[in-house]
């Protein structure tokens, strides 16, 4: 007499475990793609390799500018008309004394480069203050880049972001 063996019972959870694992991987990948696309600012650096190779020159230039000890404080003074105002720069030396006789030039631009930069030529207003009237293309965040010279000294570069409301 032979005994018939019962067929082995298949477990139904193993295929579902693979499906659940693949679903988890797809969900995590979807979250990563969403975060990557929603947080990318679009800002890239041209010629990054060359800029990296010149980094020691950048450090030497920063050290040269720091040796002057010049300090700049920038203020946006809005006018009554929208998007118009004055940039006021207070320049002091390392001891806090006003810096007179500087030639300050620069530009105002959007951080991402559009529209075209607006050139600036600041005039001396006394007591280390320099002023330039500016008409901007709209409210928002702007970057001010300035270069100051006094005779053979300089240039000392300064940049700051301002928010125009």
For each residue, the residues with C-beta under 8 A, 3 or more apart:
1:
2:
3:
4:
5:
6:
7:
8:
9:
10:
11: 14
12: 15 16
13: 16 17
14: 11 17 18
15: 12 18 19
16: 12 13 19 20
17: 13 14 20 21
18: 14 15 21 22
19: 15 16 22 23
20: 16 17 23 24
21: 17 18 24 25
22: 18 19 25 26
23: 19 20 26 27
24: 20 21 27 28
25: 21 22 28 29
26: 22 23 29 30
27: 23 24 30 31
28: 24 25 31 32
29: 25 26 32 33
30: 26 27 33 34
31: 27 28 34 35
32: 28 29 35 36
33: 29 30 36 37
34: 30 31 37 38
35: 31 32 38 39
36: 32 33 39 40
37: 33 34 40
38: 34 35
39: 35 36
40: 36 37
41: 112
42: 112
43: 111 112
44:
45: 48 51
46:
47: 50 51
48: 45 51 52
49: 52 53
50: 47 53 54
51: 45 47 48 54 55
52: 48 49 55
53: 49 50
54: 50 51 57 58
55: 51 52 58 59
56: 59 60
57: 54 60 61
58: 54 55 61 62
59: 55 56 62 63
60: 56 57 63 64
61: 57 58 64 65
62: 58 59 65 66
63: 59 60 66 67
64: 60 61 67 68
65: 61 62 68 70 156 157
66: 62 63 69
67: 63 64
68: 64 65 153 154 156
69: 66 93 94 95
70: 65 91 92 93 94 99 148 156
71: 91 92 93 94
72: 89 90 91 146 148 158 160
73: 89 90 92
74: 87 88 89 144 146 158 160 162
75: 87 88 89 90
76: 85 86 87 88 162 164
77: 85 86 87 88
78: 84 85 164 165
79: 84 85 86
80:
81: 84
82: 139
83: 135 136 137 138 139 164
84: 78 79 81 133 134 135 136
85: 76 77 78 79 133 134 136 164
86: 76 77 79 131 132 133 134
87: 74 75 76 77 108 120 122 131 132 134 144
88: 74 75 76 77 125 129 130 131
89: 72 73 74 75 104 122 129 130 131 146
90: 72 73 75 98 128 129
91: 70 71 72 98 99 102 104 128 129 130 148
92: 70 71 73 95 96 97 98 99 128
93: 69 70 71 96 97 99
94: 69 70 71
95: 69 92
96: 92 93
97: 92 93 128
98: 90 91 92 127 128 129
99: 70 91 92 93 102 128 148 150
100: 124 128
101: 124 150 151
102: 91 99 124 130 148 149 150
103: 148 149 150
104: 89 91 120 121 122 130 146 147 148 149
105: 119 120 121 122 146 147
106: 119 120 122 144 145 146 147
107: 117 118 119 120 144 145
108: 87 117 118 120 134 136 142 143 144 145
109: 113 116 117 118 142 143 145
110: 113 114 115 140 141 142 143
111: 43 141 142 143 161
112: 41 42 43
113: 109 110
114: 110
115: 110 137
116: 109
117: 107 108 109
118: 107 108 109 134 135 136 137
119: 105 106 107
120: 87 104 105 106 107 108 132 134 144 146
121: 104 105 132
122: 87 89 104 105 106 130 131 132 146
123: 130 131 132
124: 100 101 102 129 130
125: 88 129 130 131
126: 129
127: 98
128: 90 91 92 97 98 99 100
129: 88 89 90 91 98 124 125 126
130: 88 89 91 102 104 122 123 124 125
131: 86 87 88 89 122 123 125
132: 86 87 120 121 122 123
133: 84 85 86
134: 84 85 86 87 108 118 120
135: 83 84 118
136: 83 84 85 108 118 139 142 164
137: 83 115 118
138: 83 164
139: 82 83 136 164 165
140: 110 163 164
141: 110 111 161 162 163 164
142: 108 109 110 111 136 161 162 163 164
143: 108 109 110 111 159 160 161 162
144: 74 87 106 107 108 120 159 160 161 162
145: 106 107 108 109 157 158 159
146: 72 74 89 104 105 106 120 122 157 158 159
147: 104 105 106 154 155 156 157 158
148: 70 72 91 99 102 103 104 154 155 156 157 158
149: 102 103 104 153 154 155 156
150: 99 101 102 103 153 154
151: 101
152:
153: 68 149 150 156
154: 68 147 148 149 150
155: 147 148 149
156: 65 68 70 147 148 149 153
157: 65 145 146 147 148
158: 72 74 145 146 147 148
159: 143 144 145 146
160: 72 74 143 144
161: 111 141 142 143 144
162: 74 76 141 142 143 144
163: 140 141 142
164: 76 78 83 85 136 138 139 140 141 142
165: 78 139
